[in-house]
Amino acid sequence: MNALKAIAAPVITPVFVRWIAMLGLCAAYLQGGVNKATDWGAAIGEMNHFGLVPAAPLAALVIILELGASLMILTGFYRWLGALALAGFTLMATFIANRYWELVMPERFMVANGFYEHLGLVGGFLLIAWYDLQEDER
């Protein structure tokens, strides 16, 4: 097992690989923030779809959160705080947008998958925060 670890470590541990991993976690939030910012009507429509009022201020806050927290993670500026912000946002949004228990099949199956995938994103952001705070202690 140590031989396998010795082979994998140089490939997986460079700093740029860590940055690419964080970019992957942030990709949906970067895309979502840019799409909302460039299609304001759709951003407000999304808030209305989920019954969130007042729609315009909430849409603006979501854009700022998605883009700002992603940039914090990617640049390392209070990375742990950006990660915790996206973890909390994702958890809250998951319970708003993916209420699979209210649906019937086959929609229930697909929305349940999305619900648990989002919980995985929450875990990824918590790991980023955890590792970043551990680095500060060293």
N, C-alpha and C positions, 0 to 999 in steps of 0.2 A: 504493500500500500504506500509506503514511503517513496518508492520509485515512481509510482504514478503521480503522487503529489509533487515530486521534484520535476516531473515533466510538465504538469499543468500550471504550477505556480508562476513560472516566467511568462506564460501566455496570458493568464488571467489577472495577475496582480499589478501590472503597470497602471500608473495614475490615469492614463487616457481611457483605459477599459472601465475604470470606476466612473469616469465622467460620462462615457457612453451609456453605462447602466443607468445613471441618474437622468440622462437625457431621455432614455426609454421610458422611465417612470413619469417624467414630466411631459412627454410628447402629447398626450391627449389634452392636457391643460393648456399647453402652448397653442395647439390647434384650436381648441375651443375658445380661448381668449381672443385669438386673432379673428376667428370667424365671427364671434359676437361683436367685436369692435368694428369690423368692416361691414356687418349687416345688422345695424341697430334694430331694425324692425323685427328681425328673426330673434334677436336677443330678448326683446320685450315679449314677443310671442311665446318664447320658451318659458319665461316667468309666468305669464298668464296661463299657459298650458298646465303648469303645476300648481296653480292657485296661489302664487306668491305675489303679495301686494305690499307696498307699491312697486309695480313692475320695473319702472325705469330706474329708480335708485338702486334696486336690488341687482338689476342687470349690470349697472356700472360697477357696483361692488364686486360682483362675480368676475368681471373682466379684470379689475385691478388685482383681485386675489389670485386668479389663475395665472396671469402673466407675472405679477410681482413675486409671488411665492416661488414660482418656477425659476425665475432669474436669481432669486436668493439662493436656491439650491445649487444651480449651475455655476454661479460665481463664487460660492462659498461665503457670501456676506450673510451672517446669521443663518447659515444653512439649516441648523437645527430648528430655528423658528419657522422658516419657510416650510420645512418638512412637516412640522406639527400643524401648521395652518392648513396645508393640503390634506393631511390625514383627517383633521376635524371636518373640513369642508366635504371631503369625499364620503366620510361616514354619514354625515347629515344628508347629503344629496342622495346617497344610496337608499336611505329610508324614505325619502320623498319620491324618488323617481322609479324605484325598483320594488314596489310592494307586491311581490309575486304571490303572496298568500291571499290576495284579493282577486286573483285571476283564475281562469279555467284553462285547461289544456287546449291546445299546445302552447298558448302564450305564456302560461305559468312556467313551463319548463325553460323557455328562452330567457324570460325575465329573471328567474331564479339563478340561472347561470351568470347573468350580468351582476346580480346582487353579490354573489360570492366572489366573482372576479374583482369587484370593487373592494371587497374586504381584503383581498390580496394586495391591492394597491395601498390600502391603509397600512397593512403590515410592512410593506416596502418603505413607506414614508417614516414609519416609526423606527425602522432599522437605520435609516439615514440619520434621524435625529439622535438615536442612541449612539451610533458610531461617532457622530460629530461631537457630541458632548463628552464621549470617552476620550477623544483626541485632545480636547481642551484640558482634561485633567492630567495628561502626561507631561 
